[in-house]
Structures are given as C-alpha cells and as structure tokens.
Amino acid sequence: MRRAGGMAMLPSVSANVDGNAPRPRGRGRGRVSPGTVRGMAQVGEGLSQPHGGGSTPAQTATTQRPMPLGPERFLNRELSWLDFNTRVLALAEDRSLPLLERAKFLAIFSRNLDEFFQVRVAGLKDQLAAGVVAKSADGLDPRQQLDAINRVAERLLLDHARCFTHDVQPRRRRRRRADRRVARRPGQGAAAAAALRAADRR
C-alpha cells in the first residue's frame, strides 16, 4: 500500500495476457507459484469426485442398462384372480368368525368361481378353438393357462367341499338343535345364550 498526497492507495491489479487470474503488482507478496496453482487444481478435481472415488451419477446412468421385461416379471391374470378367490375361501375357513358369516363367504366363493368359468375360462376355450397361439404377458399360451387353472380350481373345490361338509354344515345342525331346545325353555335367557355359544364351539 502506497500513500500519495496523504491518501492510501491499493496496489493496482492487471490481468495476464494468457487469461490467467489477475496478479497484484508489487514485489511478489501477492504472487502465486505454479506449484500452488497445480495443488489447488488437484483439490478442485478431488471435490468434484463422489465419495469413495466412484463414478458420477451421470456415468452410472450411462453404464447401467435396464433389465429386460421378461415373462417371469409378470403374473397371470387368471391365476391371480384365483388367488383372490382363495382368500375368500380362507375367510370361510376362519373359525373365529360367526357361523353364518362363514356360510356367506362359502356362497360368495361359489358364485365367484361360477362367473370365472363362465367368462374367463370360456374365453380361453374360444381362443383355443380358434387356433390362437399368442402368449400372455407371463409367457403362457391358452392351453397352458387352462391346465394351470384346472389344477388350482380342483384344489379349491375340494377345500370348499371339505369346509362345508365337515365343518360349517355340522356346526349349523348343532346350532339348530340348540335353538330348538332353547325354544322349549322360555325365560332362561342366560342359559340359552350359553347353550348357543357352546353349540358354535363344537
């Protein structure tokens, strides 16, 4: 800093011809050595890299290719619908639910399966009769879908028949007998309720 006429003057700054950062004039106090410049450049390069020295997100996006959409990544529409009806049957088999609620779920299961065969299975059979060999998104042709549906539906029908014949229907008969006994003994509300609960548990 120099003084001229009692006023403080800052050292003038001039830009280099080669386009580098301007350097303050003087006796070398403000000069930056070439080694310092190279060190600062290396620090800047290190900051621009992600942690761990890996590639940048842009490089990762260009190197990673999306996985092909193969048949194994899709579910069959018809088999998925049968899975839904399986959950309905599971509610009918749940003994913690009231007896009539379980009977209602058995009826819903049967109605759903009837509609499934009338619409979905009939459509697949029409495709098979017309000679359609196109595969669904999961890689199954109409014949393969019909075979898979028959296997699943046969198991579900056996479970449905067993649930009704060996569980819901005998419980309902015991409940009706208990109702008749209660009807013969009017005025015994607490005992009647206990008898009905015992009949449901058997």
C-alpha positions in Angstrom: 0.0 0.0 0.0 1.4 3.4 -1.0 0.5 6.9 0.1 0.1 9.7 -2.5 -0.9 13.2 -1.3 -2.0 11.8 2.1 -4.4 9.2 0.7 -3.9 5.4 0.8 -3.8 3.7 -2.5 -4.3 -0.1 -3.1 -1.9 -1.8 -5.5 -3.3 -1.9 -9.0 -4.3 -5.2 -10.5 -3.8 -6.2 -14.1 -4.9 -9.3 -15.9 -2.3 -11.6 -17.5 -2.2 -11.9 -21.3 -2.7 -15.6 -21.2 -6.1 -15.3 -19.4 -4.9 -16.5 -16.0 -6.2 -14.9 -12.8 -5.0 -11.3 -12.3 -2.0 -10.8 -10.1 -1.4 -7.8 -7.9 1.6 -5.6 -8.7 4.3 -5.3 -6.2 7.4 -7.1 -5.0 6.0 -10.6 -5.2 3.9 -10.7 -2.0 0.7 -11.4 -3.9 2.2 -13.8 -6.4 1.0 -17.5 -6.6 3.6 -20.0 -7.5 2.9 -22.6 -10.3 3.0 -25.4 -7.7 0.3 -23.8 -5.6 -1.9 -23.4 -8.7 -1.4 -27.1 -9.5 -2.3 -28.1 -5.9 -5.5 -26.0 -6.0 -6.5 -27.6 -9.3 -6.0 -31.1 -7.8 -8.1 -30.2 -4.8 -10.8 -29.0 -7.1 -10.8 -32.2 -9.0 -11.0 -34.2 -5.7 -14.1 -32.2 -4.6 -15.8 -32.9 -7.9 -15.5 -36.7 -7.5 -18.1 -38.5 -5.3 -17.0 -40.1 -2.0 -15.1 -43.3 -2.4 -13.7 -42.4 -5.8 -16.6 -43.9 -7.7 -18.2 -42.7 -10.8 -20.6 -39.8 -11.1 -24.4 -40.3 -11.3 -24.3 -39.4 -14.9 -21.7 -42.0 -15.6 -23.6 -44.6 -13.6 -26.8 -43.9 -15.6 -25.0 -44.4 -18.9 -23.3 -47.7 -17.8 -26.3 -49.4 -16.2 -28.9 -50.8 -18.6 -32.5 -51.5 -17.6 -33.4 -55.1 -17.1 -35.5 -56.7 -19.9 -39.2 -57.2 -19.1 -39.2 -61.0 -19.3 -42.3 -63.2 -18.6 -41.0 -64.1 -15.1 -41.7 -60.5 -14.1 -45.5 -60.7 -14.7 -48.4 -62.6 -13.0 -51.0 -64.4 -15.0 -54.3 -62.6 -14.8 -56.4 -65.7 -14.5 -54.3 -67.3 -11.8 -54.1 -64.0 -9.9 -57.9 -64.0 -9.8 -58.0 -67.5 -8.4 -55.6 -66.3 -5.7 -58.1 -63.6 -4.8 -60.9 -66.2 -4.5 -58.6 -68.4 -2.4 -58.5 -65.5 0.2 -62.3 -65.5 0.2 -62.3 -69.3 1.0 -59.8 -68.6 3.7 -62.4 -66.4 5.4 -64.9 -69.2 5.2 -62.4 -71.5 7.0 -61.8 -69.0 9.8 -63.4 -70.4 12.9 -63.2 -67.2 14.8 -65.9 -65.7 12.5 -69.6 -66.2 13.2 -71.1 -69.3 11.6 -73.5 -67.6 9.3 -70.7 -65.2 8.1 -68.6 -68.3 7.2 -71.5 -69.7 5.3 -71.9 -66.4 3.4 -68.2 -66.5 2.4 -68.7 -70.0 1.1 -71.6 -68.8 -1.1 -69.5 -65.9 -2.4 -66.7 -68.2 -3.3 -69.0 -70.4 -5.3 -70.6 -67.5 -7.1 -67.2 -66.0 -8.0 -65.9 -69.3 -9.3 -69.1 -69.9 -11.4 -68.6 -66.4 -13.0 -64.9 -67.1 -13.6 -65.6 -70.2 -15.6 -68.5 -68.7 -17.5 -66.4 -65.7 -18.6 -62.6 -66.2 -18.2 -62.3 -69.9 -18.9 -64.9 -69.7 -21.7 -62.8 -67.0 -23.4 -59.7 -69.1 -23.2 -61.5 -72.1 -24.7 -62.7 -69.9 -27.5 -59.1 -68.9 -28.2 -58.1 -72.5 -28.2 -60.8 -73.5 -30.6 -59.9 -70.6 -32.9 -56.3 -71.8 -33.0 -54.9 -68.8 -31.2 -51.3 -69.5 -30.0 -50.4 -66.0 -28.8 -49.0 -66.0 -25.3 -50.0 -63.7 -22.4 -47.5 -61.3 -20.7 -46.4 -64.1 -18.4 -45.5 -66.4 -21.3 -48.4 -68.9 -21.1 -50.5 -69.8 -24.2 -54.2 -70.6 -23.8 -53.6 -74.3 -23.4 -51.1 -73.8 -20.6 -53.4 -71.3 -18.9 -56.3 -73.8 -18.9 -54.1 -76.6 -17.5 -52.9 -74.3 -14.7 -56.5 -73.1 -13.9 -57.7 -76.7 -13.7 -55.1 -77.7 -11.2 -55.8 -74.7 -8.9 -59.6 -74.9 -9.3 -59.6 -78.6 -8.5 -57.8 -78.0 -5.2 -60.1 -75.0 -4.3 -63.2 -77.0 -5.0 -62.0 -79.8 -2.7 -61.2 -77.4 0.1 -64.6 -75.7 -0.4 -66.5 -79.1 -0.2 -64.5 -80.1 2.9 -65.1 -76.8 4.7 -68.9 -77.0 4.1 -69.4 -80.8 4.6 -67.1 -81.4 7.6 -67.2 -78.0 9.4 -69.9 -75.5 8.6 -72.8 -77.9 8.0 -72.3 -80.0 11.2 -72.0 -76.8 13.2 -75.1 -75.4 11.7 -77.0 -78.6 12.6 -75.9 -78.5 16.2 -76.9 -74.8 16.3 -80.4 -75.7 15.1 -80.8 -78.4 17.7 -79.7 -75.9 20.4 -82.2 -73.4 19.0 -85.0 -75.9 19.4 -84.0 -76.7 22.9 -83.9 -73.1 23.9 -87.3 -72.6 22.3 -88.8 -75.2 24.6 -87.5 -73.4 27.7 -88.7 -69.8 27.5 -87.5 -67.3 30.2 -84.0 -68.8 30.5 -82.1 -66.1 28.6 -78.6 -66.6 30.1 -78.7 -70.3 29.9 -80.0 -70.2 26.4 -77.2 -67.9 25.3 -74.6 -70.2 26.9 -76.1 -73.2 25.2 -75.9 -71.4 21.8 -72.3 -70.4 22.3 -71.4 -74.0 23.3 -73.0 -75.3 20.1 -71.0 -72.9 18.0 -67.7 -74.0 19.6 -68.4 -77.7 19.0 
